[in-house]
């Protein structure tokens, strides 16, 4: 039975831009030096999360959905998404700059890839001095101007860069060009989709001298060329209280600093809840069951769990659900 907080085995992804922080800072189980992403909770085909604790250990997320349905995710969510889990939860370490990219909206992704679009948000867990994110353009751009800069290798002249530090958070609408900069470790909450249009990759090659594929033609119809200051997220930091960081039709993310004991009542919420521990350590009590959640770990509270007690000292959680 799924009457307990569920942990999944992290799915670690090597990337050309990845580093060692997922291992050295978040204690992910690997000896590799180029791990860029830890997929914490995933229903993406080919990368489906497997339960790591409790009575359901060894089953994957797809099997849980097929067996428990609305008890796992909530009545409304199960009616809308069926056996497709709607969110993809990650930790990301950029040792070097990620490619400049964007994601299509739901309509375009469905039409071209039979997939959801990819609206996402980032929460910075650690950033080296001077580390930056690319979010959008630094001015509104004409399509012709964009293509000229792209062809001449000067696309970065059009990009908006923001220096970031621990606790900063940004929201990325579909169509907005973006890139995680070197030295940033962050948590990512997104729609379940692995559709990315890469438009610039810093002219780098892999160990065999090959460049990664660019998606110039696909991206043209998906890009939002307007400069929009719609990405900066602000939130309160009230001890032992959930404060909204981001809310959209796809997910809500709250920031919850824990120092002592927090009681949560989810009886009015028709949704699963995900906790991502971005600092410190907490104990999660749900009825007869309890779990320790450490920095760099995530867990899923099934929708049938209502009364939760969280205990910790100086810990920070992201609380994610679908309103």
C-alpha positions as CSV (number, residue, x, y, z in Angstrom):
1,X,0.0,0.0,0.0
2,X,1.2,3.5,-0.8
3,X,0.4,5.0,2.7
4,X,3.9,6.3,3.2
5,X,6.4,8.9,1.9
6,X,8.0,7.4,-1.3
7,X,11.6,7.8,-2.2
8,X,12.9,6.9,-5.6
9,X,16.4,5.9,-6.9
10,X,18.0,8.9,-8.6
11,X,18.5,8.6,-12.3
12,X,22.0,10.1,-12.9
13,X,22.7,11.6,-16.4
14,X,26.2,12.3,-17.7
15,X,26.4,15.5,-19.6
16,X,29.2,17.2,-21.6
17,X,28.7,20.2,-19.3
18,X,28.3,18.2,-16.0
19,X,30.5,18.2,-13.0
20,X,31.0,16.6,-9.6
21,X,28.7,18.7,-7.3
22,X,25.8,16.2,-7.5
23,X,28.3,13.7,-6.0
24,X,30.3,15.9,-3.7
25,X,27.7,18.4,-2.5
26,X,24.4,16.3,-2.8
27,X,26.0,12.9,-2.1
28,X,24.6,11.2,-5.2
29,X,25.9,7.6,-5.5
30,X,28.5,7.9,-8.3
31,X,32.2,8.0,-8.9
32,X,31.8,9.8,-12.3
33,X,33.0,13.3,-12.9
34,X,30.5,14.6,-15.5
35,X,27.1,14.0,-13.9
36,X,24.9,16.9,-15.0
37,X,21.5,15.9,-13.8
38,X,19.8,13.8,-11.2
39,X,16.3,12.9,-12.2
40,X,14.6,12.6,-8.9
41,X,11.0,11.8,-9.9
42,X,10.4,10.9,-13.5
43,X,7.7,9.4,-15.7
44,X,9.6,10.1,-18.9
45,X,9.6,6.9,-21.1
46,X,13.0,5.2,-20.9
47,X,13.8,7.0,-17.6
48,X,11.0,6.0,-15.2
49,X,11.8,6.3,-11.5
50,X,12.0,3.2,-9.4
51,X,10.8,3.1,-5.7
52,X,13.7,2.8,-3.3
53,X,11.9,2.3,0.0
54,X,9.0,0.7,1.8
55,X,6.6,-2.0,0.7
56,X,6.5,-0.8,-3.0
57,X,10.4,-0.9,-3.4
58,X,11.4,-2.1,-6.8
59,X,8.2,-1.0,-8.5
60,X,8.4,1.9,-10.9
61,X,6.3,5.1,-11.0
62,X,4.3,3.8,-14.0
63,X,3.3,0.7,-12.1
64,X,2.3,2.7,-9.1
65,X,0.0,4.9,-11.3
66,X,-1.5,1.8,-12.9
67,X,-2.2,0.2,-9.5
68,X,-3.2,3.1,-7.4
69,X,-4.3,5.9,-9.7
70,X,-6.0,8.7,-7.9
71,X,-4.8,7.5,-4.5
72,X,-1.3,8.4,-5.7
73,X,-1.8,11.6,-7.6
74,X,-5.3,12.9,-6.7
75,X,-8.7,12.5,-8.4
76,X,-8.5,15.6,-10.7
77,X,-4.9,15.0,-11.8
78,X,-5.6,11.3,-12.5
79,X,-8.6,12.2,-14.6
80,X,-6.5,14.7,-16.6
81,X,-3.2,12.8,-17.0
82,X,-4.2,9.1,-16.5
83,X,-1.0,7.0,-16.1
84,X,1.3,9.8,-17.2
85,X,3.0,11.5,-14.2
86,X,2.7,15.2,-14.9
87,X,6.0,16.6,-13.4
88,X,9.7,15.9,-13.8
89,X,11.9,16.8,-10.8
90,X,15.6,17.3,-11.1
91,X,18.8,18.5,-9.5
92,X,21.3,20.0,-12.0
93,X,25.0,20.8,-11.8
94,X,26.6,22.9,-14.5
95,X,30.4,22.8,-14.4
96,X,30.4,24.6,-17.7
97,X,27.6,26.6,-19.5
98,X,24.7,24.6,-20.8
99,X,23.6,25.2,-24.4
100,X,21.3,28.1,-25.2
101,X,17.9,26.5,-25.7
102,X,14.2,26.8,-25.4
103,X,11.2,24.5,-25.2
104,X,8.0,24.4,-27.2
105,X,4.5,25.0,-25.8
106,X,1.9,22.3,-25.3
107,X,0.3,22.8,-28.7
108,X,3.5,22.7,-30.7
109,X,5.0,19.8,-28.6
110,X,1.8,17.8,-29.1
111,X,1.7,18.5,-32.9
112,X,5.4,17.7,-33.5
113,X,6.4,15.2,-30.8
114,X,3.2,13.9,-29.2
115,X,4.5,15.3,-25.9
116,X,3.7,17.9,-23.3
117,X,5.4,21.3,-23.6
118,X,8.0,22.3,-21.0
119,X,7.3,25.1,-18.6
120,X,9.8,25.1,-15.8
121,X,11.4,26.9,-12.9
122,X,14.8,26.9,-11.2
123,X,15.8,27.3,-7.6
124,X,19.5,28.0,-7.1
125,X,21.0,25.9,-4.3
126,X,24.6,27.1,-4.7
127,X,26.4,29.3,-7.2
128,X,30.1,30.0,-7.6
129,X,31.1,33.7,-7.4
130,X,30.0,35.5,-10.6
131,X,27.9,32.6,-11.9
132,X,25.1,33.6,-14.2
133,X,21.9,32.4,-15.8
134,X,20.8,33.3,-19.3
135,X,17.1,34.2,-19.2
136,X,15.6,35.6,-22.4
137,X,16.8,38.4,-24.7
138,X,18.2,41.7,-23.6
139,X,15.8,43.5,-26.0
140,X,12.9,42.6,-28.2
141,X,14.4,41.0,-31.3
142,X,13.2,40.7,-34.9
143,X,13.4,37.2,-36.4
144,X,15.8,38.4,-39.2
145,X,18.1,40.0,-36.6
146,X,18.1,36.8,-34.6
147,X,19.1,34.7,-37.6
148,X,21.9,37.1,-38.6
149,X,23.4,36.9,-35.1
150,X,23.1,33.2,-35.1
151,X,24.7,32.7,-38.4
152,X,27.6,35.1,-37.4
153,X,28.2,33.4,-34.1
154,X,27.1,36.5,-32.2
155,X,23.9,35.3,-30.6
156,X,25.3,36.0,-27.1
157,X,25.2,39.7,-27.9
158,X,21.4,39.5,-27.8
159,X,21.1,37.4,-24.6
160,X,20.1,38.6,-21.1
161,X,22.4,37.3,-18.4
162,X,21.6,37.5,-14.6
163,X,24.2,36.9,-11.9
164,X,22.7,34.6,-9.2
165,X,23.3,33.3,-5.7
166,X,21.8,30.8,-3.3
167,X,18.1,31.1,-3.0
168,X,17.4,32.9,-6.3
169,X,14.6,31.5,-8.3
170,X,13.4,32.0,-11.9
171,X,10.4,31.0,-14.0
172,X,10.9,29.9,-17.6
173,X,7.9,30.1,-19.9
174,X,7.8,28.0,-23.1
175,X,9.6,29.8,-25.9
176,X,12.0,31.8,-23.7
177,X,15.6,31.2,-24.6
178,X,17.7,30.2,-21.5
179,X,20.8,28.5,-20.3
180,X,22.3,27.6,-16.9
181,X,25.7,29.1,-16.5
182,X,28.9,27.5,-15.3
183,X,29.1,27.1,-11.5
184,X,25.4,26.9,-10.8
185,X,23.8,24.0,-8.8
186,X,20.0,24.1,-8.8
187,X,16.7,22.3,-8.4
188,X,14.4,22.2,-11.4
189,X,10.6,21.6,-11.5
190,X,9.1,21.2,-14.9
191,X,6.3,19.6,-16.9
192,X,7.0,16.0,-17.9
193,X,8.8,16.6,-21.2
194,X,12.3,16.0,-22.6
195,X,11.8,18.2,-25.7
196,X,14.6,20.8,-26.0
197,X,15.5,23.0,-29.0
198,X,19.2,23.8,-28.8
199,X,20.1,26.9,-30.7
200,X,23.7,27.6,-29.6
201,X,26.3,25.4,-27.9
202,X,29.3,27.6,-27.5
203,X,31.1,26.0,-30.4
204,X,32.1,23.0,-28.2
205,X,32.7,19.4,-29.3
206,X,32.7,16.1,-27.4
207,X,35.7,13.9,-26.7
208,X,35.5,12.6,-30.2
209,X,35.4,16.0,-31.8
210,X,31.7,16.0,-32.6
211,X,29.4,19.0,-32.2
212,X,26.0,18.5,-30.7
213,X,23.0,18.8,-32.9
214,X,21.4,22.3,-33.2
215,X,17.6,22.7,-33.8
216,X,17.6,26.1,-35.7
217,X,14.6,25.3,-38.0
218,X,12.5,23.8,-35.2
219,X,13.2,26.6,-32.9
220,X,12.2,29.5,-35.2
221,X,8.4,28.9,-34.7
222,X,8.8,28.3,-31.0
223,X,10.9,31.2,-29.9
224,X,9.4,34.2,-28.0
225,X,11.4,37.1,-29.5
226,X,10.0,39.7,-27.1
227,X,12.0,40.9,-24.1
228,X,9.8,40.1,-21.1
229,X,10.7,40.7,-17.4
230,X,8.4,37.8,-16.3
231,X,11.0,35.5,-14.9
232,X,12.2,36.8,-11.6
233,X,10.5,35.1,-8.6
234,X,10.3,36.5,-5.1
235,X,9.1,34.9,-2.0
236,X,9.0,35.3,1.8
237,X,11.2,33.3,4.2
238,X,8.9,32.8,7.1
239,X,10.2,30.1,9.5
240,X,8.0,27.0,9.5
241,X,5.6,28.4,7.0
242,X,5.1,27.6,3.3
243,X,5.6,30.7,1.1
244,X,4.7,30.6,-2.6
245,X,7.6,30.9,-5.0
246,X,5.8,30.0,-8.3
247,X,2.3,29.1,-9.3
248,X,1.0,28.2,-12.7
249,X,-1.4,25.8,-14.2
250,X,1.2,23.1,-14.3
251,X,2.6,23.3,-10.7
252,X,2.9,25.3,-7.6
253,X,6.2,25.5,-5.7
254,X,6.5,26.8,-2.1
255,X,9.5,27.5,0.0
256,X,9.4,26.0,3.5
257,X,12.2,26.7,6.0
258,X,12.0,24.2,8.9
259,X,13.3,25.0,12.3
260,X,11.6,22.9,14.9
261,X,8.3,21.1,14.1
262,X,5.8,21.8,11.3
263,X,2.4,20.3,11.0
264,X,0.9,20.1,7.5
265,X,-2.8,19.2,6.7
266,X,-3.3,18.3,3.0
267,X,-6.9,17.2,3.4
268,X,-8.2,20.0,1.1
269,X,-5.5,19.4,-1.5
270,X,-6.4,17.0,-4.3
271,X,-2.8,16.4,-5.3
272,X,0.4,14.5,-4.5
273,X,3.0,16.6,-2.8
274,X,6.8,16.5,-3.5
275,X,9.4,17.6,-1.1
276,X,12.8,18.6,-2.4
277,X,15.4,19.2,0.4
278,X,17.6,22.0,-0.8
279,X,19.5,22.4,2.5
280,X,19.8,20.6,5.8
281,X,17.9,17.5,6.9
282,X,14.3,16.8,8.1
283,X,12.3,14.0,9.4
284,X,8.9,13.4,7.7
285,X,6.3,11.6,9.8
286,X,3.1,10.3,8.0
287,X,1.0,8.2,10.3
288,X,3.0,5.0,11.2
289,X,5.7,5.8,8.7
290,X,8.7,8.2,8.8
291,X,11.5,9.1,6.5
292,X,14.7,11.1,6.8
293,X,15.1,13.6,3.9
294,X,18.6,15.1,3.5
295,X,19.9,17.9,1.3
296,X,19.8,16.7,-2.3
297,X,17.0,14.2,-1.7
298,X,13.3,14.2,-2.8
299,X,10.2,12.3,-1.9
300,X,6.6,11.9,-3.0
301,X,3.7,12.1,-0.7
302,X,0.8,10.2,-2.2
303,X,-2.5,12.1,-2.4
304,X,-4.1,9.9,0.3
305,X,-1.7,11.2,2.9
306,X,-3.1,14.2,4.7
307,X,-1.5,14.7,8.1
308,X,2.3,15.2,7.9
309,X,4.7,16.3,10.6
310,X,8.1,17.7,9.6
311,X,10.9,18.1,12.1
312,X,14.3,19.7,11.4
313,X,16.8,22.4,12.4
314,X,17.8,25.0,9.8
315,X,16.5,22.9,6.9
316,X,15.0,24.2,3.6
317,X,12.4,22.4,1.6
318,X,10.7,23.0,-1.7
319,X,7.0,21.9,-1.5
320,X,5.6,21.1,-4.9
321,X,2.1,20.1,-6.0
322,X,-0.6,20.8,-8.6
323,X,-3.3,23.2,-7.3
